[in-house]
Amino acid sequence: MPARLLVLFVGIIAVFSLSACGNPFAVNATSENIDDTLVVYALSEAPLNAPTALNTFIPVAVRTDPSQNYDLVFDIRPDSTGTPTAYVLPPRAVANTASAGIIRDSTQAFEDIKQAPVNGDNDSTIVPIKKGDVLIVQSQSFACTQELVTARQFIYSKIVIDSINFTPYDAFTNPDGSTIRLRIRVDPNCGFISFLDGLPTF
């Protein structure tokens, strides 16, 4: 067989092989999306050792402490008019070197958001929140640091604020005071942005 025809034949075989077996260079998800319900305390009025922050990768509520890995911090404090207001803070807003960005969505229902946007997030300033708000979070996870492509070094999650208790915390008379209850769905696969049920495909 002439050399040129041999090269063409090998190329055709390779194309058919890729079509039959899929793209060997494709990145596949290994973990299904995770759902959880969590409670965090307001940073300004939290009892000792109470969780005031959120690690979205696991996900788990943790203390706002240098020894902890966290992506979001929650607080309740007076706004400029003196009205108690709930806030979410990215790590850089509390002098933490971790990288996480927030997009607040007050127009879409939690269930209607099927995928995360990959830009437009706020990674340095506090964001006021109210009941029903949805937060889309892009966090740079330690689990994804081995990824060579920068876009794949992030994980994405969506959070809905279910309730905010503005009454002051008291260990005996009001143990649920100064708390924020939320639901979260995390896509734990590096670089994947899907919030659909089951194993993500994108």
Summary of the structure (lengths in Angstrom):
residues: 202
radius of gyration: 21.9
end to end distance: 43.0
largest distance: 89.6
contacts: 579
relative contact order: 0.19
helix: 18%
strand: 34%
